[in-house]
């Protein structure tokens, strides 16, 4: 999938599932549960033990069915390794201009993390495709709406603080997509291996985004 296609895919879906886990053993099963629940944009964070091997496993099992990304990328070496392992998009927690440039070189989608208006514009002007507003629980939907005022051209994806109670407010504030971690792959469900719970939670978010878009006039 080209970078342009990957970007459109994320925008069409409206969410990125973030898998963070203390152990790598359940990651492929979690990714499958998310897919069964209707989510096919999935980020594996590099805080997961053995993340590179996990990324390869997910790509081998589900690469033809999902848009796979690598998150918590802090440097170009890790970004390149993740891309070679199958990542179609790269997510960072901070503005790293070298990582953004590397993604452009490899024609891969880049979602750099930023928070202040200066950071967001810097990441956007450097070539970030969607700017991850992180941590979005600080400021919430009101902060996102305030950012959209002077920066309407920048696609913003709040991450942190997005759950089923706040989702609609973030979307109404102008989020082009949302990043979902613990509210989606709940820690207790991950620990107990309750894949049915994860699948059902994924379906709830998919339905909620669809309902919001159906109720909101285009443009």
C-alpha positions in Angstrom: 0.0 0.0 0.0 1.4 3.4 -0.9 1.7 6.2 1.7 -1.2 8.0 0.1 -3.3 4.9 0.3 -2.3 4.3 3.9 -3.2 7.9 4.8 -6.6 7.6 3.3 -7.1 4.3 5.0 -6.4 5.8 8.4 -8.7 8.7 7.7 -11.5 6.4 6.5 -11.3 4.2 9.5 -10.9 7.1 12.0 -8.9 5.2 14.6 -5.6 3.6 15.3 -5.5 0.7 17.8 -2.5 0.8 20.0 -1.3 -2.5 21.5 0.9 -2.1 24.6 1.5 -5.2 26.7 4.1 -6.3 29.3 4.5 -9.5 27.4 4.7 -10.4 23.8 2.9 -13.7 23.9 -0.6 -12.5 23.3 0.0 -9.7 20.7 -0.9 -11.7 17.6 -4.1 -12.9 19.3 -5.0 -9.4 20.4 -4.4 -8.1 16.9 -6.7 -10.8 15.5 -9.4 -9.9 18.1 -9.2 -6.3 17.1 -9.5 -7.2 13.4 -12.5 -9.5 14.2 -14.1 -6.5 16.0 -13.7 -4.4 12.8 -10.4 -2.5 13.5 -7.7 -3.0 10.8 -5.3 -0.2 11.7 -3.1 -1.5 14.4 0.0 -0.1 16.1 2.4 -2.3 18.0 4.5 -0.2 20.4 8.2 -0.7 20.9 7.7 -0.8 24.6 6.6 -4.4 24.1 9.4 -6.9 24.9 10.9 -8.2 21.7 8.9 -5.7 19.7 10.7 -6.2 16.4 10.0 -10.0 16.4 6.4 -9.4 17.5 6.0 -6.9 14.6 7.3 -9.5 12.2 4.9 -12.2 13.6 1.9 -9.9 13.3 2.9 -9.0 9.7 3.3 -12.7 8.8 -0.1 -13.6 10.3 -2.2 -10.6 9.5 -0.2 -8.3 7.2 -2.5 -8.9 4.2 -5.6 -8.0 6.3 -4.4 -5.0 8.4 -2.5 -1.7 8.1 0.3 -2.4 10.6 2.3 0.3 12.3 5.1 0.6 14.9 4.8 3.0 17.8 6.9 4.6 20.5 9.7 5.0 17.9 12.4 7.2 19.3 15.1 7.1 16.6 15.8 6.5 13.0 17.5 3.2 13.6 14.4 1.7 15.2 12.2 3.3 12.6 14.1 1.7 9.7 14.2 -1.7 11.5 10.4 -1.5 12.0 9.8 -0.6 8.4 11.9 -3.6 7.2 10.0 -5.8 9.6 6.7 -4.9 8.0 5.5 -1.6 9.5 3.5 0.5 7.1 3.4 3.5 9.4 5.5 4.9 12.2 4.3 6.7 15.3 6.5 8.7 17.6 5.7 10.2 21.1 7.7 13.3 20.3 8.8 15.5 17.3 11.8 13.8 15.8 12.6 15.5 12.5 15.1 12.7 11.5 12.4 10.0 11.9 9.9 12.1 9.8 12.5 12.5 7.1 13.3 8.8 7.1 9.6 8.0 6.7 9.5 10.3 3.7 12.5 8.6 2.2 10.9 5.2 2.5 7.4 6.5 1.5 5.9 5.4 4.8 3.2 7.2 6.7 4.4 9.1 9.8 2.4 10.1 12.8 4.7 12.2 15.0 3.6 13.1 18.5 3.3 16.7 19.5 1.4 18.8 21.9 2.0 22.6 21.7 1.0 24.6 18.6 4.7 25.1 17.9 5.5 21.4 18.0 2.5 20.5 15.9 3.3 23.0 13.2 7.0 22.0 13.2 6.0 18.3 12.8 3.5 19.2 10.0 5.9 21.4 8.1 8.6 18.7 8.3 6.4 16.2 6.6 4.3 14.5 9.3 1.1 13.1 7.7 -1.1 13.1 10.8 0.0 14.8 14.0 -0.7 12.8 17.1 -1.7 15.2 19.8 -0.3 13.6 22.9 -1.1 13.4 25.8 -4.6 14.5 24.8 -6.0 13.8 28.2 -4.3 17.1 29.3 -6.6 19.7 27.8 -9.1 17.2 26.3 -11.5 18.0 23.5 -11.5 21.7 24.3 -7.8 22.0 23.7 -8.1 20.1 20.4 -10.8 22.5 19.3 -8.6 25.4 20.3 -5.7 24.0 18.2 -8.0 23.6 15.2 -8.7 27.4 15.1 -5.3 28.5 13.9 -4.3 25.2 12.4 -7.3 23.9 10.4 -5.1 22.4 7.7 -3.3 20.0 10.1 -4.9 16.6 10.6 -4.9 15.9 14.4 -5.2 12.6 16.1 -5.7 12.8 19.9 -4.2 10.0 21.8 -4.6 9.6 25.6 -7.9 10.3 27.3 -10.0 9.0 24.4 -12.6 6.5 25.5 -16.3 5.7 24.7 -17.4 8.6 26.9 -15.1 11.2 25.3 -14.9 9.9 21.8 -17.8 12.0 20.4 -16.4 15.2 21.9 -13.0 14.6 20.4 -14.5 13.9 17.0 -16.7 17.0 17.3 -13.7 19.1 18.2 -12.1 18.2 14.9 -10.1 15.0 15.3 -9.4 13.3 12.0 -8.9 10.0 13.8 -8.2 8.9 17.4 -5.5 6.8 19.0 -6.9 4.1 21.3 -4.8 2.2 23.9 -6.0 1.0 27.2 -9.6 2.1 26.6 -9.6 -0.4 23.7 -7.3 -3.2 24.8 -8.2 -3.0 28.4 -5.4 -4.1 30.8 -7.5 -6.7 32.6 -8.7 -8.2 29.3 -5.1 -8.4 28.1 -3.9 -10.0 31.4 -6.7 -12.6 31.4 -6.5 -13.3 27.7 -10.2 -12.3 27.2 -10.1 -11.9 23.5 -13.8 -11.8 23.2 -13.9 -8.7 25.5 -11.3 -7.1 23.2 -13.3 -7.9 20.1 -16.5 -6.6 21.6 -14.8 -3.4 22.7 -13.3 -2.9 19.2 -16.8 -3.2 17.7 -18.2 -0.6 20.2 -15.6 1.9 19.0 -16.2 1.2 15.4 -19.9 1.6 15.8 -19.5 4.8 17.8 -17.3 6.4 15.1 -19.8 5.3 12.4 -22.7 6.7 14.3 -21.0 10.0 14.8 -20.1 10.3 11.1 -23.6 9.3 10.1 -25.1 12.0 12.3 -22.7 14.7 11.1 -23.1 16.5 7.8 -20.1 16.1 5.5 -18.0 19.3 5.3 
